[in-house]
Amino acid sequence: MKTLIGTYECKVDAKGRLMLPTSLKKQLGSLEEGFVLKRSVFQPCLELFPMAEWNKMILKINKLNRFNKKNDDFIRRFTAGVKMIEIDATGRLLIPKDLVVFAQIDKDIVLNSAINIIEIWDKDKYENAIENAVGDFADLAEEVMGNFNEDEDGIS
């Protein structure tokens, strides 16, 4: 898994196109494989999966029993609005109109690297999500990461 680093402010044109920042393109490496763009499950944003990461995710999802209603419902919701995306020759990515509407993207956006994927947010929604999570983050960090200390150096 390739770890992506950084948060980038960008603009989207009237057609839903955005120019990927150069430093992010360098981290992504080969752009020929393409990407998958989907709705986030938990937030009003989009998730851009490099194809290799999407394939890993689909391998996990394919193990779900489709004859279990909850699994079937999950698969339907998880894959709702999924689109294959390519970067054009000028380095632009086109966000399909239905996904622009879902994420309520206006002109200013934030690309937030989330370990192995990129979240695409409307800038105001991103700032609100970060601001609203500040008070809860210490508790969340302790709950999620508080039991990890597997490194020999004792640094969590």
C-alpha positions as CSV (number, residue, x, y, z in Angstrom):
1,M,0.0,0.0,0.0
2,K,1.3,3.4,-0.9
3,T,0.7,6.1,1.7
4,L,-0.4,9.4,0.5
5,I,0.5,12.6,2.4
6,G,-1.0,16.1,2.3
7,T,-4.0,18.3,2.2
8,Y,-4.4,20.5,-0.9
9,E,-6.8,23.4,-1.8
10,C,-7.9,23.4,-5.4
11,K,-10.5,24.8,-7.6
12,V,-13.1,23.0,-9.8
13,D,-14.2,24.6,-13.0
14,A,-17.9,24.8,-14.2
15,K,-17.6,21.4,-15.9
16,G,-16.4,19.7,-12.7
17,R,-12.7,19.4,-13.7
18,L,-9.9,19.8,-11.3
19,M,-6.2,19.9,-11.7
20,L,-4.3,17.5,-9.5
21,P,-1.5,19.2,-7.6
22,T,1.9,18.2,-8.9
23,S,3.1,16.9,-5.5
24,L,0.1,14.6,-5.3
25,K,0.6,13.4,-8.8
26,K,4.1,12.5,-8.0
27,Q,2.9,10.5,-4.9
28,L,0.4,8.6,-7.1
29,G,3.0,7.5,-9.5
30,S,1.6,6.0,-12.7
31,L,-1.7,7.6,-13.6
32,E,-2.4,5.2,-16.6
33,E,-4.2,2.6,-14.4
34,G,-6.9,5.1,-13.6
35,F,-9.0,5.6,-10.5
36,V,-12.3,4.9,-9.0
37,L,-14.4,7.7,-7.6
38,K,-17.2,7.1,-5.2
39,R,-19.4,8.6,-2.5
40,S,-18.0,8.4,1.0
41,V,-19.9,6.1,3.4
42,F,-19.6,8.4,6.4
43,Q,-19.0,11.9,5.2
44,P,-20.4,14.3,2.5
45,C,-17.3,13.9,0.4
46,L,-16.0,11.8,-2.4
47,E,-13.3,9.1,-2.2
48,L,-10.7,8.7,-5.0
49,F,-9.2,5.3,-5.1
50,P,-6.1,4.5,-7.1
51,M,-7.1,1.4,-9.1
52,A,-4.7,-0.9,-7.1
53,E,-6.3,0.2,-3.8
54,W,-9.8,-0.2,-5.3
55,N,-8.9,-3.8,-6.4
56,K,-7.8,-4.6,-2.9
57,M,-11.1,-3.3,-1.5
58,I,-13.1,-5.2,-4.0
59,L,-11.3,-8.4,-3.1
60,K,-12.6,-8.0,0.5
61,I,-16.1,-7.1,-0.6
62,N,-16.3,-10.1,-3.0
63,K,-15.9,-12.3,0.1
64,L,-19.3,-11.2,1.4
65,N,-22.2,-13.6,1.0
66,R,-24.7,-11.9,-1.3
67,F,-27.5,-14.2,0.0
68,N,-27.2,-12.3,3.3
69,K,-29.5,-9.2,3.0
70,K,-27.3,-6.9,5.1
71,N,-24.3,-7.8,2.9
72,D,-26.3,-7.2,-0.2
73,D,-27.6,-3.9,1.1
74,F,-24.0,-2.9,2.0
75,I,-22.6,-3.8,-1.4
76,R,-25.4,-1.8,-3.1
77,R,-24.8,1.3,-0.9
78,F,-21.0,1.0,-1.1
79,T,-21.0,0.9,-4.9
80,A,-23.7,3.5,-5.4
81,G,-22.4,6.2,-7.8
82,V,-19.1,4.5,-8.4
83,K,-17.3,5.8,-11.5
84,M,-14.1,4.9,-13.2
85,I,-12.0,8.1,-13.7
86,E,-9.0,8.9,-15.8
87,I,-6.6,11.8,-15.7
88,D,-6.5,13.6,-19.0
89,A,-3.3,14.7,-20.9
90,T,-3.2,18.0,-19.0
91,G,-3.5,16.4,-15.6
92,R,-7.1,17.1,-15.0
93,L,-9.7,14.9,-13.4
94,L,-13.4,15.2,-14.2
95,I,-15.9,14.8,-11.4
96,P,-19.2,13.5,-12.8
97,K,-22.2,15.8,-12.2
98,D,-24.0,13.3,-9.9
99,L,-21.0,13.1,-7.6
100,V,-20.6,16.9,-7.6
101,V,-24.2,17.2,-6.4
102,F,-23.7,14.5,-3.8
103,A,-20.7,16.2,-2.2
104,Q,-22.2,19.6,-2.7
105,I,-19.0,20.8,-4.4
106,D,-19.0,24.4,-5.4
107,K,-15.8,26.0,-6.7
108,D,-13.2,25.7,-3.9
109,I,-12.3,22.2,-2.8
110,V,-9.9,20.3,-0.6
111,L,-8.1,17.2,-1.6
112,N,-7.3,15.3,1.7
113,S,-5.0,12.3,1.6
114,A,-6.5,9.6,3.8
115,I,-3.6,7.1,3.9
116,N,-4.3,5.2,0.7
117,I,-7.1,7.2,-0.9
118,I,-7.9,10.9,-1.5
119,E,-11.0,12.5,-0.1
120,I,-12.5,15.3,-2.2
121,W,-14.4,17.8,-0.2
122,D,-16.2,21.1,-0.8
123,K,-13.9,23.5,1.1
124,D,-16.5,24.8,3.5
125,K,-17.8,21.3,4.3
126,Y,-14.2,20.1,5.0
127,E,-13.5,23.0,7.3
128,N,-16.8,22.5,9.2
129,A,-16.0,18.7,9.5
130,I,-12.6,19.4,10.9
131,E,-13.8,22.2,13.2
132,N,-16.7,20.1,14.6
133,A,-14.4,17.1,15.2
134,V,-11.9,19.0,17.3
135,G,-13.5,18.5,20.7
136,D,-14.1,14.8,20.1
137,F,-10.7,14.0,18.5
138,A,-8.8,13.4,21.7
139,D,-11.4,10.9,22.9
140,L,-11.6,9.3,19.5
141,A,-7.8,9.1,19.2
142,E,-7.6,7.4,22.6
143,E,-10.4,5.0,21.8
144,V,-9.1,4.0,18.3
145,M,-5.4,4.1,18.9
146,G,-5.0,3.9,22.7
147,N,-4.4,0.2,22.8
148,F,-1.7,0.1,20.1
149,N,2.0,0.0,21.2
150,E,3.4,-2.7,19.0
151,D,6.6,-0.9,18.2
152,E,9.7,-1.9,20.1
153,D,10.8,1.7,20.5
154,G,7.7,2.4,22.6
155,I,6.5,5.2,20.3
156,S,2.8,4.9,19.4
